[in-house]
Amino acid sequence: MKHILVTGASTGIGYAIAQEFCQHGYHVYGSVRKQADADRLQQELGPNLEPLIFDVTDQAAVQAAADKVQTTIGQEGLALLVNNAGIATSGPLMHQELDDIRWQFEVNIIGLIGVTQAFLPLLGAVHNPGFPPGRIINISSVGGKMAAPFLGAYSGSKHALEGMSASMRRELQLYDIDVIIVGPGAIRTPIWDKPSATDLSQFEQTDFAEAGRRFQKYMLKSGAEGLTAEFLAGKIRMIAEKKKPKARYTYAPQKFRNFTLPLMLPVRWVDRAIKKNLGLSPQGGGKDEMKGRFG
């Protein structure tokens, strides 16, 4: 039985990944932050699921979990680490609280690095580990390649994840440990139901109020029409089992329209489309005023 670790396994994509691998005979360590979630996962996913209780931002707890796994399966190692845990915050960067932006990066980037460092020995990043090297799958987003307004901190964290993953993949060739990025588009998960992700009411007194309302409506619609977490989990298992996987995968509803085409178009065209759709035009001004200012 192969052993894997999935972070952020209590709900959404992480839960679906843990369930998918459990159903296919893997022994899954799933990280959760609360004992109640650990008890629920064990009951729902059965004996192949073993919860680990830690917050990815608590390095002492992360290391304690790694030490526990080392004691249990140190001679067998981990076949896969899925860095899934993450949060989404939203708001215009002009007004978003700096502490919220810091926390976005603390969870999505610093926490991910901390987990990876702690569990790399179990993936084979040691001399003569005695077991085959494992793989790392980092869950990014289409936001790791494209940047939407009001998701600057989230997109920034995913852009950072993309660059960091590429560097890590090249470094870990030393141990034959592969690093793969999966960047999904809209997925129907609870992350977008949380106020931190889509609630822009705190910015109602700013010039971004109307655009924010349009953005929130769009995000809720996209989430409702997104792919299922179960679909994505099946794809991730297939990637984990591929002999020669690609370095990056994108899964998104209407992928050409929502991902491929926007990356092919001139950036200014996309800017203007977003400006029009969200109403991000200055009141009483516009391109003529800007032209006069600089021309």
Beta strands, then each sheet from edge to edge (+ up, - down):
strand 1: 3-6
strand 2: 27-32
strand 3: 49-53
strand 4: 80-83
strand 5: 135-139
strand 6: 178-182
strand 7: 248-249
sheet 1: 3+ 2+ 1+ 4+ 5+ 6+ 7+
end
